[in-house]
């Protein structure tokens, strides 16, 4: 689905993820829209995007069609603010990309364990993602 703004697609059942999206909103301003893939019909807007792919990493759907994931999506989202624009070119540099992707994957795999006390859905305490709706 094409929109005027990029759309950050995140895990709305994850307290840590919600906090990080709020942080990105403060840093990047109103230059993107955020949607939880856990909400009904969100994934239907993005053909080819699966729940499994979204459970692995955050996604950023760009207005012209491509969907970025993980650390790349975070860097690009930050770079929507002109102050952080250089990040768009920094991320792909050899070494930086690999370290950022590895670090992102480590956090993403453990995100349900980061803030289990803030999990009103009751899914974080077990350290596993919530069941599909």
C-alpha positions in Angstrom: 0.0 0.0 0.0 1.5 3.3 -1.0 1.2 6.3 1.4 2.7 9.8 1.4 4.8 8.8 4.5 6.9 5.8 5.2 5.2 3.3 7.5 7.1 1.7 10.4 5.6 -1.7 11.0 6.4 -3.0 14.5 5.4 -5.4 17.2 2.7 -3.6 19.2 2.5 -6.4 21.8 6.1 -5.7 22.8 6.6 -3.0 25.5 10.2 -2.5 24.5 9.2 -2.1 20.9 6.5 0.4 21.7 9.0 2.4 23.7 11.5 2.4 20.8 8.9 3.5 18.3 7.9 6.4 20.6 11.6 7.3 20.8 11.8 7.2 17.0 8.7 9.4 16.7 10.4 12.0 19.0 13.7 11.9 17.0 12.3 11.7 13.5 9.2 13.8 14.1 6.0 13.3 12.1 7.9 12.1 9.1 6.6 8.5 9.3 3.5 6.6 10.4 3.7 3.7 12.9 1.4 0.6 12.8 1.5 -2.5 14.8 1.4 -5.7 12.7 -0.5 -7.3 15.6 -3.5 -5.1 14.8 -6.2 -6.6 12.5 -5.8 -6.0 8.8 -2.4 -4.2 9.0 -0.5 -6.9 7.2 -3.1 -7.1 4.5 -2.0 -3.6 3.4 1.5 -4.9 2.6 1.4 -7.7 0.1 4.1 -10.2 0.7 4.8 -9.1 4.2 4.2 -11.9 6.7 3.7 -12.1 10.4 6.8 -14.3 10.7 8.9 -11.7 8.9 7.6 -9.0 11.2 8.3 -11.1 14.3 11.9 -11.3 13.2 12.4 -7.5 12.7 10.8 -4.1 12.5 9.9 -3.1 8.9 9.7 0.2 7.2 7.5 0.4 4.1 8.6 3.2 1.9 6.1 5.2 -0.2 7.6 4.0 -3.5 7.2 0.3 -2.5 10.4 -1.2 -1.0 10.3 -2.5 2.5 13.4 -2.2 4.7 13.9 -4.3 7.8 15.8 -4.4 11.1 18.7 -2.0 11.6 18.4 -0.7 8.1 14.8 0.3 8.8 15.9 2.1 12.1 18.7 4.0 10.4 16.4 5.1 7.5 13.7 6.1 9.9 16.1 8.3 11.9 17.4 9.8 8.7 14.0 11.1 7.8 15.0 14.0 10.2 17.5 16.2 8.3 19.7 16.3 11.4 20.2 12.5 11.1 20.3 12.4 7.3 24.0 11.2 7.2 22.9 7.9 8.8 21.4 6.9 5.5 24.9 6.7 4.1 26.6 5.5 7.2 24.6 2.3 7.6 25.7 0.5 4.4 29.5 1.0 5.1 31.3 -2.3 5.5 31.7 -3.2 9.1 29.0 -0.8 10.4 26.2 -2.7 8.6 27.4 -6.0 9.9 27.8 -4.8 13.5 24.4 -3.0 13.5 22.6 -6.0 12.0 24.1 -8.3 14.5 23.3 -6.0 17.4 19.7 -5.5 16.2 19.2 -9.3 15.8 20.4 -9.9 19.4 18.0 -7.3 20.8 15.1 -8.4 18.6 15.4 -12.0 19.6 15.2 -11.0 23.3 12.8 -8.2 23.2 10.0 -9.9 25.2 12.4 -10.4 28.1 13.6 -6.7 28.2 10.5 -5.2 29.9 8.3 -8.0 31.0 6.9 -6.0 33.9 5.3 -3.5 31.4 3.5 -6.2 29.5 -0.3 -5.8 30.0 -1.1 -8.5 27.5 0.6 -11.0 29.8 2.7 -12.4 27.0 6.2 -11.1 27.9 6.7 -13.0 31.2 7.2 -16.3 29.3 9.7 -14.8 26.9 7.8 -15.9 23.9 5.8 -14.0 21.3 2.0 -13.8 21.7 -0.1 -16.2 19.7 -1.4 -15.1 16.3 -4.8 -13.4 16.5 
